[in-house]
Amino acid sequence: MPTIRCPDRFTLKAGSGTALTITLNSSSNTLAKLGATINASGVGINASVLTDSAGSMLSLVSGTSGAGDISVTSNSIAATVARR
């Protein structure tokens, strides 16, 4: 499983829900471990590892219908994942 290369800490939030700040360490430094951390948090975001010919990626889906966009922020990245 690939190792994550990103800031040491970032925050996830679905819509106006509770924010989850994750610090990457040995318990969350792979996509599978990061997904498990997110899923166990109870913040209403479901994480899954998807793999295709380009490699592995983490899919984030709001667990609450109509909750709004999922935002990912840190001191060096910021992204909003639009609903589909």
C-alpha positions as CSV (number, residue, x, y, z in Angstrom):
1,M,0.0,0.0,0.0
2,P,1.4,3.4,-0.9
3,T,2.6,5.8,1.8
4,I,0.9,9.2,2.0
5,R,2.9,12.2,1.1
6,C,1.2,15.3,2.3
7,P,1.2,17.7,5.3
8,D,1.7,16.2,8.7
9,R,-1.7,17.5,9.8
10,F,-5.0,18.3,8.0
11,T,-8.7,18.8,8.7
12,L,-11.7,17.2,7.0
13,K,-15.2,18.5,7.3
14,A,-18.5,17.6,5.6
15,G,-20.7,20.6,5.1
16,S,-21.4,22.3,8.5
17,G,-20.6,19.2,10.4
18,T,-17.9,18.4,13.0
19,A,-14.3,18.9,11.8
20,L,-11.8,16.1,12.1
21,T,-8.1,17.0,12.4
22,I,-5.8,14.2,11.6
23,T,-2.1,14.1,12.4
24,L,-0.2,11.6,10.2
25,N,1.9,9.2,12.2
26,S,2.6,5.4,12.2
27,S,-1.1,4.7,12.9
28,S,-2.3,6.7,9.8
29,N,0.5,6.8,7.3
30,T,-1.0,4.6,4.6
31,L,-4.2,5.1,2.7
32,A,-5.8,2.0,4.4
33,K,-4.8,3.3,7.9
34,L,-6.0,6.8,7.0
35,G,-9.3,5.5,5.8
36,A,-9.8,3.5,8.9
37,T,-9.0,6.5,11.1
38,I,-11.6,8.6,9.2
39,N,-14.2,5.9,9.3
40,A,-13.7,5.3,13.0
41,S,-14.0,9.1,13.8
42,G,-17.8,9.4,13.5
43,V,-17.7,12.7,11.7
44,G,-20.0,11.5,8.9
45,I,-17.3,11.0,6.2
46,N,-16.8,7.5,4.7
47,A,-13.4,6.7,3.3
48,S,-12.5,3.9,0.9
49,V,-9.3,3.0,-0.9
50,L,-9.8,2.6,-4.6
51,T,-7.1,1.1,-6.9
52,D,-6.9,1.2,-10.6
53,S,-4.2,1.1,-13.3
54,A,-3.0,4.5,-12.2
55,G,-2.5,3.4,-8.6
56,S,-4.4,3.8,-5.3
57,M,-6.4,6.8,-4.1
58,L,-8.6,7.7,-1.1
59,S,-12.3,8.3,-1.9
60,L,-14.2,10.5,0.6
61,V,-18.0,10.4,0.6
62,S,-20.3,12.2,3.0
63,G,-22.3,9.8,5.1
64,T,-25.2,12.2,5.4
65,S,-27.3,13.0,2.4
66,G,-27.4,16.7,1.7
67,A,-24.6,17.5,4.1
68,G,-22.8,19.6,1.6
69,D,-19.3,19.6,0.2
70,I,-16.3,17.8,1.9
71,S,-13.5,20.2,2.7
72,V,-9.9,19.3,3.2
73,T,-7.6,21.9,4.7
74,S,-4.1,22.3,6.2
75,N,-1.6,25.1,6.4
76,S,-0.3,24.2,2.9
77,I,-3.3,22.7,1.0
78,A,-6.9,23.4,0.6
79,A,-9.5,21.6,-1.4
80,T,-13.3,21.3,-1.6
81,V,-14.7,18.1,-3.1
82,A,-17.9,18.9,-4.9
83,R,-21.0,16.7,-4.5
84,R,-21.9,14.4,-7.4
